[in-house]
Amino acid sequence: MTELQTGACPRCDVPVAADDRYCTGCGYALRSPVPAPAIAPARPRAPAPEVITCGECGAVNAASRLECARCRTDFETGEAVPEVAASPPTGDEQADAAAPIEREPDRAFRWLALVTAVVAIAVVAVIVMLLSAQGIGLQLGSPEESPQPGEPVALEIADVAASSALPASGTSSYGAANLIDGDPQTAWNEGAEGPGEGEWVEFLLLAPHQITRVLVWNGHQTDALFLGNGRIKTLRIDAGDRMFEVELFDQRGPQAVDLGEPVAAERIRLTIEETYPGERYADAALSEVELFGLPISDAEADQPEG
């Protein structure tokens, strides 16, 4: 067995820690006795999501927010933002309220402004109809919100299945559908005996894509259940003809696993290989999963010639 590689992966040069067993960039086993083969430079990666976890209620917020969207805790001071109460009117304000209301603008001027606005709207509508007839569309919103050609985007998931699931209890469900409902406060809990090692969940895309990133919310993200349930420590990812093993952090919030280079696949399976034990329950949980990638045609066009 070779000495543990530290500093950077010898195969793709992605930074690794001293106790890592696998590279999160290319899946190379860092303790493997086989020398690492050289590979082509990795594709540029999408930037990691910038998030911040509220220390008061545990909600995950965008890093650009100044206060928590759930409990309104100020991220700089750690204190809740106070509600602003309406103050009673002062003597001057009461006098102003009792003063006669000023006369409205001339009625003819208001009619002129209204007619001008109606004409302007009609002209814009005619222009849009003419452009639509020629196959030209108008897009609202900032150009930065639209993905650039060759930039990975969130993939649409058609279905999700799991090897097992904890039975529902009261109003709480633990099925695999919770992984794609857009709510990290719900979770898939495997229902097998023991800590859940070997249990899996599989996602079916609407169409084959080049998958570049897997974004996961480890464990059950709610306050009372995150440490109570087991969390995934080592995760196996099977996509197309490729297999990756990655060690997840034992923390709340999203964690991005970049595959190093796009993998053509229509299905992707995540298998639990090792867990962090829960303090109250043996079953392991996973709250949310998002997949990112490129259309097959875009990814092929982005490959270097020759």
GIRAKA-V556420 format. One record per backbone hydrogen bond with DSSP energy under -0.5 kcal/mol. NH is the residue of the N-H (numbers start at 1). CO is the residue of the C=O. If there is no record, write none. Layout:
# GIRAKA-V556420
<<NH:CO> <NH:CO>>
This chain:
# GIRAKA-V556420
<<2:31> <5:30> <7:16> <8:6> <9:14> <13:9> <16:7> <20:17> <23:28> <27:23> <30:21> <30:28> <31:21> <32:29> <39:11> <43:260> <51:49> <52:61> <54:59> <58:54> <61:52> <61:59> <63:50> <65:62> <68:73> <72:68> <74:79> <75:66> <78:74> <81:72> <85:83> <94:90> <95:91> <96:92> <97:93> <98:94> <99:95> <110:106> <111:107> <112:108> <113:109> <114:110> <115:111> <116:112> <117:113> <118:114> <119:115> <120:116> <121:117> <122:118> <123:119> <124:120> <125:121> <126:122> <127:123> <128:124> <129:125> <130:126> <131:127> <132:128> <133:129> <134:130> <135:132> <136:131> <145:142> <146:143> <151:148> <153:293> <155:291> <158:156> <158:204> <159:204> <161:202> <163:200> <166:189> <169:172> <172:169> <178:175> <179:176> <180:177> <181:178> <184:182> <186:183> <188:286> <189:174> <189:187> <190:188> <190:284> <196:193> <198:272> <199:196> <201:270> <202:161> <203:268> <204:159> <205:203> <205:266> <206:156> <209:265> <210:294> <211:209> <211:263> <212:292> <213:292> <214:257> <215:290> <216:214> <216:255> <217:288> <218:216> <218:253> <219:285> <221:184> <221:219> <226:222> <229:225> <230:283> <231:276> <233:274> <234:274> <235:246> <236:271> <237:244> <238:236> <238:269> <239:237> <239:242> <240:267> <242:239> <244:237> <246:235> <248:233> <248:246> <251:249> <255:216> <257:214> <258:256> <259:212> <261:259> <263:211> <265:209> <268:203> <269:238> <270:201> <271:236> <272:199> <273:234> <273:271> <274:234> <276:231> <277:275> <278:281> <279:227> <280:228> <281:228> <285:230> <286:188> <287:217> <287:219> <288:217> <289:179> <290:215> <292:213> <293:153> <294:210> <296:208> <299:295> <300:296> <301:297> <302:298> <303:300>>
